[in-house]
Amino acid sequence: QVQLVESGGGLVQPGGSLRLSCAASGIAFSSYNMAWYRQAPGKQRELVAVITSGGSTNYADSVKGRFTISRDNAKNTMLLQMNSLKPEDTAVYFCNVARGYREYWGQGTQVTVSS
């Protein structure tokens, strides 16, 4: 019943920007913690950014100062604004929502940073 749909990925040159979106349905959106993860071929899955139900945020050291996570509870949507992109940001980005022992994932969206 729970569905998460990511969008906004694509190809961008180094130094460029993208904005990822995660649209959620089937959950009490405002009560969940939310996060973006990413995984590149041959690498471990990495937590990129998190925003709690209370609005607190945290970021991986590799993206601090460049990425911004936000949520719009009225629209059941989470965003990841990605600026000053680097080739090492290339990965599949996944939306995650969680509350207690419950956890849900989106299908992922590809981000490629290349000249």
Secondary structure as UniProt FT lines:
FT   STRAND          3..7
FT   STRAND          10..12
FT   TURN            14..15
FT   STRAND          18..25
FT   HELIX           29..31
FT   STRAND          33..39
FT   TURN            41..42
FT   STRAND          46..51
FT   TURN            53..54
FT   STRAND          57..59
FT   TURN            61..66
FT   STRAND          67..72
FT   HELIX           73..75
FT   STRAND          77..82
FT   HELIX           87..89
FT   STRAND          91..99
FT   TURN            100..101
FT   STRAND          102..105
FT   STRAND          109..113
//
